[in-house]
Amino acid sequence: MMTLEERLRAHPVFASLGEREREFLVGHSLARELEKGDIVALQGEVWPCLFLVGKGRIDAVKASSKGRSLLVTTFGPGDLFWGPAFFQEGAPLPALLAAHGRARVYLWSRQNIEPILLAHGRILWELCRLMVQRMQRASTVLEELAFQPVAGRLARLLVEFSAGLEEEPIPRSLTLDEIAARIGTTREVACRFLHRFADEGLIDITRTEFVVHDQRRLEELAGQVKG
């Protein structure tokens, strides 16, 4: 696994820094080792921090007042994320940040990293580029939620996990709650559509695995093919 100094040297946001600045960031980072479900920060928390994922994955999950959850995105090794309060005083975090499994993150507070950001315009430029990419991804997620029905979103998820495999057992790595969070619905609705797909002969699913019987039909439901 890459060291923090190696990640900083290779990362587009920090690549323009000199050795002294990278050493400063390494020395002022807080490394956290996480297990599945461990929380990095809570939704609604004023969290003026920035983190870099060293290993594993961190999920950003948004919860509604009605108890529904939506997996907004997942950050993997080398990904960078900051809370809104990192730039805007008092701004709440819009989603819960939690470890998907075993993970390591490196954290910096705004107080520690701000001098370097202000002294190096290139870093701010790269952060802006990264923010635009995140906005484009968020737009895609919103479009899917607004215009694609639950059946289509579930079919898309199954297509992604099956990776084109048909008639082969595929380990089921997501719980029903996690499936619901990924497609923006409740576990009851997700369960109902899974059973509907099974009744229609598209899939077989158990607690531990699923088998795709009609990959093309799933792709049609997901909007990936026409006709």
VEXBA-699894 format. One record per atom (N, C-alpha, C): residue in three letters; x negated, y negated, z negated. Coordinates in steps of 0.02 Angstrom, whole numbers, plus 32768, in hexadecimal, padded with zeros to 4 digits. Layout:
BEGIN
AlaXYZ
...
This chain:
BEGIN
Met7FD6803C8000
Met800080008000
Met7FD47FC28000
Met7FE97F908026
Met7FC37F52802B
Met7FC17F2D7FE8
Thr7F897F0D7FD9
Thr7F867EE37F9E
Thr7FAB7EA27FAB
Leu7FB97E7C7F76
Leu7FDB7E3C7F7F
Leu7FB17E0D7FA9
Glu7F707E0B7F9E
Glu7F457DDF7FC4
Glu7F487DF0800E
Glu7F497E31801E
Glu7F4D7E478064
Glu7F907E338083
Arg7FC67E3A805C
Arg80087E268076
Arg800B7DDB8083
Leu7FEF7DB48056
Leu7FF07D6C8060
Leu7FC87D59809E
Arg7F8F7D7980A8
Arg7F657D6980E2
Arg7F887D7A8123
Ala7FB17DB08123
Ala7FD27DC68160
Ala80167DA6816B
His80327D878137
His80767D6D813C
His80777D2B8163
Pro80A57D228194
Pro80A87CE481BB
Pro80AF7CA58191
Val80D27CAA8159
Val80DC7C6E812F
Val809C7C59810D
Phe80737C8A80F9
Phe80377C7A80D1
Phe7FF57C8180F7
Ala7FF97C958137
Ala7FBC7CA4815D
Ala7F8F7C678164
Ser7FAB7C2A8162
Ser7F827BEE816B
Ser7F5B7BD9812D
Leu7F687BFA80F5
Leu7F467BE780B7
Leu7EFD7BFE80B7
Gly7ED57BDA8092
Gly7E907BEE8089
Gly7E897C1F8050
Glu7E4E7C3A8047
Glu7E437C6D8014
Glu7E537C537FCE
Arg7E417C157FC1
Arg7E4D7BF97F7E
Arg7E987BF67F6E
Glu7EC07BE07F9F
Glu7F087BDC7F94
Glu7F277C217F8B
Arg7F107C517FB2
Arg7F2A7C967FAA
Arg7F187CB27F65
Glu7EDC7CA47F4F
Glu7EC87CBA7F0C
Glu7EF57C997ED7
Phe7F077C5A7EE1
Phe7F337C377EB3
Phe7F777C5A7EB0
Leu7F927C6C7EEB
Leu7FD37C8D7EED
Leu7FD17CD17ECD
Val7F9C7CF77ED9
Val7F957D387EBA
Val7F927D317E6E
Gly7F6C7D007E56
Gly7F647CF67E0F
Gly7FA27CDE7DEC
His7FCF7CBB7E10
His800B7CA07DF2
His804A7CC87E03
Ser80417D027E21
Ser807B7D2C7E30
Ser808F7D567DF4
Leu80CE7D687DF1
Leu80E77D977DBF
Leu80FD7DD67DE3
Ala80DA7E0C7DD8
Ala80EB7E4C7DF8
Ala811E7E717DCE
Arg81547E887DED
Arg81877EAE7DCA
Arg81907EF27DEB
Glu818B7F267DC3
Glu81987F6A7DDA
Glu81E17F7A7DCA
Leu82077F907DFB
Leu824F7F987DF4
Leu82647FE07E03
Glu82997FF57DE2
Glu82BA80357DF0
Glu82FC80267E12
Lys831B80597E2F
Lys835B80507E52
Lys838E802D7E24
Gly83AC7FF87E3D
Gly83DF7FD47E17
Gly83C57F9C7DEB
Asp83837F997DE0
Asp83677F637DB8
Asp83757F207DD9
Ile83877EEF7DB1
Ile839C7EAE7DCC
Ile83617E7D7DCD
Val83597E5D7E06
Val83277E287E0D
Val83467DE67DF7
Ala83837DD87E0D
Ala83A77D9B7DFB
Ala83F17DA67E05
Leu841A7D837DDD
Leu84627D8C7DDF
Leu84837D5A7E0E
Gln84BB7D6E7E2C
Gln84E37D407E54
Gln84FC7D087E26
Gly84F57CCA7E3E
Gly85097C907E17
Gly84D37C737DEB
Glu849C7C987DE3
Glu84647C807DBB
Glu843F7C487DDF
Val84297C167DB9
Val83FD7BE37DD5
Val83B67BFF7DD2
Trp839D7C117E0B
Trp835F7C397E0F
Trp832E7C177E3F
Pro83047BE97E25
Pro82D67BC47E50
Pro82957BEA7E5C
Cys829B7C257E7A
Cys82627C517E84
Cys825E7C697ECC
Leu82257C857EDC
Leu82187CA27F1E
Leu81F87CE67F11
Phe820B7D197F39
Phe81EA7D597F31
Phe81D57D767F74
Leu81A27DA07F70
Leu81887DC67FA9
Leu818D7E107F96
Val81AA7E387FC2
Val81B17E807FB3
Val816F7EA37FC3
Gly81557EC67F90
Gly81177EEC7F9A
Gly81257F337FB1
Lys81597F527F94
Lys816D7F967FAA
Lys81B77F9F7F99
Gly81D67FCF7FBA
Gly821C7FDD7FAE
Gly824A7FAA7FCF
Arg82887FA77FB7
Arg82BA7F7A7FD5
Arg82E27F567F9F
Ile82F57F197FAD
Ile831F7EF27F80
Ile835F7EE17FA6
Asp83987EF37F88
Asp83D97EE57FA6
Asp83F47EA37F8D
Ala84137E7D7FBA
Ala84387E417FA8
Ala84827E517FAF
Val84A67E537F77
Val84EC7E697F76
Val85187E317F5B
Lys854A7E1F7F83
Lys85787DEA7F6E
Lys85B97E097F56
Ala85CE7DF57F19
Ala860B7E107EFB
Ala86427DDA7EFD
Ser86807DF17F08
Ser86B97DC37F07
Ser86DC7DC67EC3
Ser87087D977EB7
Ser872E7D967E78
Ser875D7DD17E73
Lys876C7DF27EAC
Lys879A7E2B7EAC
Lys87757E6E7EA5
Gly87337E6A7E9A
Gly870D7EA77E8E
Gly86F07EC77ECB
Arg86F97EAA7F06
Arg86DA7EC47F42
Arg86927EAD7F48
Ser86697ED67F67
Ser86237EC67F70
Ser86107ECA7FBA
Leu85E17EA17FCE
Leu85C87EA28013
Leu857C7EA18011
Leu855D7ED3802F
Leu85147ED28036
Leu85027EA0806D
Val84E87E678059
Val84DA7E318088
Val849D7E4280B2
Thr84687E598091
Thr842B7E6A80B5
Thr83FE7E938086
Thr83CA7EAF80A2
Thr83987ED4807B
Thr83537EBA808E
Phe832A7EAE805B
Phe82E67E978066
Phe82B57ED1805C
Gly82897EDB808D
Gly82587F118089
Gly82127EF7807F
Pro81E07F238080
Pro819A7F0F8074
Pro81857ED680A3
Gly81697EA28085
Gly81527E6880AB
Gly81867E3180B3
Asp81C67E4080A1
Asp81FA7E0D80A7
Asp81F67DDB806E
Leu82097D9E807E
Leu82067D668050
Leu824C7D4C8045
Phe825C7D398007
Phe829D7D1C7FF8
Phe82977CEA7FBF
Trp82C17CB77FC2
Trp82C17C847F8D
Trp83097C737F7B
Gly83147C627F3B
Gly83567C4C7F26
Gly83627C057F3D
Pro83A27BF17F49
Pro83B17BAC7F5D
Pro83947B787F2D
Ala83907B897EED
Ala83757B5A7EBB
Ala832B7B4E7EC4
Phe830A7B777EEE
Phe82C47B6C7EFC
Phe82BA7B297F20
Phe82ED7B167F48
Phe82EA7AD67F6C
Phe831D7AA37F54
Gln83567ABB7F3B
Gln838C7A8E7F26
Gln839A7A987EDC
Glu838C7A657EB5
Glu83927A687E6C
Glu83D97A7F7E58
Gly83DB7AB37E2E
Gly841A7AC97E11
Gly84457AF47E3E
Ala842F7B037E7B
Ala84587B2B7EAA
Ala845B7B747E93
Pro84977B917E90
Pro849D7BD77E78
Pro848B7C097EAE
Leu84757C427E99
Leu84657C797EC7
Leu84A57C977EE2
Pro84AD7C9E7F24
Pro84ED7CB57F40
Pro84F87D007F3D
Ala84C67D267F29
Ala84CD7D6F7F29
Ala84A17D8D7EF3
Leu84B37DC97EDE
Leu848A7DF07EAF
Leu844F7E0D7ED4
Leu84147E0C7EB4
Leu83D87E2A7ED0
Leu83C67E657EA4
Ala83C57EA27EC2
Ala83B77EDE7E9B
Ala838F7F0F7EC4
Ala83697F397EA1
Ala833E7F6A7EC3
Ala83697FA37EE0
His835C7FB47F1F
His837F7FEB7F3F
His8365802E7F26
Gly8326802F7F14
Gly8304806A7EF8
Gly82C680507ED4
Arg829480797ECE
Arg825680617EAF
Arg8238802B7EDB
Ala82247FF47EBB
Ala820C7FBB7EE2
Ala81DB7F927EB8
Arg81B67F687EDC
Arg818A7F377EBB
Arg81947EF57EDE
Val819D7EC07EB7
Val81A27E7D7ED3
Val816F7E507EAF
Tyr81597E1D7ED4
Tyr812D7DEA7EB8
Tyr81547DA97EB7
Leu81597D8B7E7B
Leu81827D4F7E72
Leu81577D127E63
Trp816F7CD97E7D
Trp81517C987E6C
Trp81897C687E59
Ser817F7C407E27
Ser81AE7C0B7E17
Ser819F7BCF7E44
Arg81D07BA47E4E
Arg81C57B687E75
Arg818E7B3D7E57
Gln818D7B397E15
Gln815B7B107DF3
Gln81147B257E05
Asn81097B667E0B
Asn80C57B7F7E1A
Asn80B17B777E63
Ile80E17B807E90
Ile80D07B827ED7
Ile80DB7B407EFB
Glu81007B127EDD
Glu81117AD47EFF
Glu80D47AAC7F16
Pro809E7AA57EEE
Pro80657A7E7F05
Pro80477A987F47
Ile80457ADA7F4E
Ile802A7AF77F8C
Ile80597AEA7FC7
Leu809A7AEF7FBB
Leu80CA7AE27FF1
Leu80C47A9A800A
Leu80C07A6C7FDC
Leu80BC7A257FEF
Leu807B7A138011
Ala80477A388001
Ala80057A29801E
Ala7FFA7A4A8062
His80257A7B8073
His801B7A9F80B2
His805C7A9F80DA
Gly80607A708108
Gly809C7A698131
Gly80AB7AA7815A
Arg80787ACD816C
Arg80827B098195
Arg80AE7B3C8170
Ile80A67B41812E
Ile80CE7B6F8107
Ile81187B5B810A
Leu81257B1B8101
Leu816A7B038104
Leu81897B0F8149
Trp81617B05817D
Trp81787B1281C1
Trp818C7B5C81CA
Glu81627B8981B1
Glu81717BD081B8
Glu81AD7BE4818D
Leu81B57BC48153
Leu81F17BD1812B
Leu82307BBB814F
Cys822C7B838172
Cys82657B6C819A
Cys82767B9D81D1
Arg82437BB881F3
Arg824E7BEA8227
Arg82707C28820A
Leu82597C3C81CE
Leu82767C7681AD
Leu82BF7C69819A
Met82CC7C2C8184
Met83107C1A8171
Met83407C1D81AD
Val83287C0781E7
Val83517C0A8223
Val83617C538235
Gln83307C7F822F
Gln833C7CC6823D
Gln83707CE2820D
Arg836D7CCE81CD
Arg839E7CE6819C
Arg83E37CCC81AD
Met83E87C8E81C3
Met84287C7081D6
Met84467C958211
Gln841C7CA88242
Gln84357CCD827C
Gln844F7D128267
Arg842B7D328239
Arg84417D738220
Arg84837D6B81FB
Ala84897D3781D1
Ala84C67D2C81AB
Ala85017D2081DB
Ser84F57CFD8211
Ser85297CF08243
Ser85427D318261
Thr85147D5F826F
Thr85287DA0828A
Thr85527DC78259
Val853E7DC68219
Val85647DEA81E5
Val85AA7DCD81DF
Leu85B07D8B81DE
Leu85F27D6B81D9
Leu861D7D7B8215
Glu85FF7D7C8250
Glu86257D8B828D
Glu86417DD2828A
Glu86187E018272
Glu862F7E46826C
Glu86687E4C823B
Leu86627E298202
Leu86977E2D81CF
Leu86D77E0D81E7
Ala86D07DD6820D
Ala870B7DB08223
Ala872F7DD2825D
Phe870A7DF1828B
Phe87287E0782C9
Phe87267E5382D5
Gln86FE7E7782AF
Gln86FB7EBF82B9
Gln87227EE28281
Pro87527F0E8291
Pro87797F30825C
Pro874D7F5F8233
Val87697F7481FA
Val87447F9F81CD
Val872D7FDF81F0
Ala87597FFC821A
Ala8747803A823E
Ala8709802E8268
Gly87047FF58289
Gly86CA7FE682B3
Gly868B7FDD828A
Arg86917FBC8250
Arg86567FB18226
Arg863E7FF38208
Leu866D801E81F5
Leu8659806081DB
Leu8639808A8212
Ala86568088824D
Ala863980AE8285
Ala85F280968294
Arg85E880548292
Arg85A58039829E
Arg85738054826A
Leu85888055822B
Leu855C806F81F6
Leu854B80B88202
Leu857D80E08214
Leu857081278221
Leu85428132825D
Val854B81088290
Val851F810C82CA
Val84D780FC82B7
Glu84CE80CA828D
Glu848B80B78278
Glu846A80EF8251
Phe849081108224
Phe8473814581FB
Phe846881858222
Ser849281928254
Ser848A81D18279
Ser845281CD82AC
Ala8440818F82C0
Ala8408818482EF
Ala840F81AF832D
Gly844C81B78346
Gly845781DC8384
Gly845B8228837C
Leu84548241833E
Leu845782898333
Leu84A082A08332
Glu84AD82D68354
Glu84F082F28356
Glu84ED833C8343
Glu851E8351831C
Glu852283978306
Glu84E883AD82DA
Glu84C8837D82B8
Glu8491838D828A
Glu84A1836F8246
Pro84978395820F
Pro84A4837A81CC
Pro8475833F81BD
Ile8491830981A4
Ile846A82CD8194
Ile847582BF814A
Pro843F82BA8122
Pro844782AD80DB
Pro846E826C80CF
Arg849D827080A0
Arg84C58236808F
Arg84A2820F8057
Ser848181D98069
Ser845881B48039
Ser847E817B8017
Leu84BD816E802C
Leu84E381378010
Leu852081527FEB
Thr852E81337FB1
Thr856B81437F8E
Thr85A681217FB0
Leu85E281327F9C
Leu861E81137FB9
Leu861F80C87FAA
Asp860A80B57F6F
Asp8607806E7F5D
Asp85D480497F8A
Glu859C806A7F98
Glu8568804A7FC2
Glu85818044800A
Ile85A580778023
Ile85C280738066
Ile85F28038806A
Ala861E80338037
Ala864F7FFC8036
Ala862D7FB98035
Ala85F77FB2800E
Ala85D37F73800A
Ala85B27F61804C
Arg859C7F938071
Arg857B7F8580B1
Arg85AC7F6F80E7
Ile85EB7F8480E2
Ile861B7F728116
Ile864E7F3F80FE
Gly86467F2680C0
Gly86707EF080A8
Gly86B87F04809A
Thr86C17F3C8077
Thr87057F528066
Thr87047F738022
Thr873B7F92800E
Thr873D7FB57FCE
Thr872C7FFE7FD8
Arg871A80207FA1
Arg870980677FA6
Arg874680907FBD
Glu8782807A7FA9
Glu87BF809E7FBC
Glu87CA809B8008
Val87C080608024
Val87C98058806C
Val8792807F8092
Ala8754807A807A
Ala871D809F809A
Ala872B80EA8098
Cys87448102805F
Cys875381498059
Cys878B815D808A
Arg87BD81338090
Arg87F6814280BC
Arg87DE81478105
Phe87B2811A811A
Phe879B811C8160
Phe876B8157816C
Leu87438168813A
Leu871881A38141
Leu874381E2814C
His877781E88125
His87A38222812D
His87C8821F8170
Arg87D981E38186
Arg87FA81DE81C7
Arg87CC81F481FF
Phe878C81DF81FC
Phe875B81F4822E
Phe87538240822C
Ala8754825D81F0
Ala874E82A581EA
Ala878B82C98207
Asp87C682AE81F8
Asp880482CC8212
Asp880782C9825F
Glu87E98294827B
Glu87E9828D82C4
Glu87B182B482E5
Gly878982D782BD
Gly8753830182D9
Gly871482DC82EB
Leu870D829E82D5
Leu86D1827782E5
Leu8696828C82BA
Ile86A4829C827B
Ile866F82AD824B
Ile868882E3821C
Asp8658830381FA
Asp8665832981BD
Asp863B83088188
Ile86578301814C
Ile863282E08117
Ile863E830280D4
Thr8608830B80AE
Thr860B8326806A
Thr85E882F4803C
Arg85E083087FFD
Arg85BE82DC7FCE
Arg857482D47FDE
Thr855783048001
Thr850E8304800C
Thr84F882F88053
Glu852583018084
Glu851182F980CA
Glu854D82EB80F6
Phe853E82D68134
Phe857382D18165
Phe855982E781A9
Val858882FC81D4
Val857783138217
Val85A282EC8248
Val858282D1827C
Val85A682AD82B0
Val85B782DE82E8
His85F882E082F9
His860F830C832F
His861C82E78370
Asp862982A5836A
Asp8639827E83A6
Asp8617823A83A2
Gln85D6823B83B4
Gln85AE81FE83B0
Gln85C981C783DE
Arg85DE81D98419
Arg85F681A78449
Arg86358184842F
Arg866281A88410
Arg869E818983F6
Arg868E815983BD
Leu865E816B8392
Leu8648813D835E
Leu862A80FE837C
Glu8602810783B0
Glu85E480CC83D1
Glu861A80A083F1
Glu864E80BE840B
Glu868580978427
Glu86A8806F83F1
Leu86B4808E83B8
Leu86D4806B8380
Leu86A880338366
Ala8666803E8369
Ala8636800C8351
Ala862C7FD48384
Gly86497FDC83C0
Gly86417FA983F3
Gly85FF7FAB8417
Gln85DD7FE48415
Gln859B7FEA8434
Gln859F8004847B
Val85D88020848E
Val85E2803684D4
Val8628802184E9
Lys8633801F8529
Lys8675800B8544
Lys869780488562
Gly86D9804A8559
Gly8700807E8578
Gly86FE80BF8552
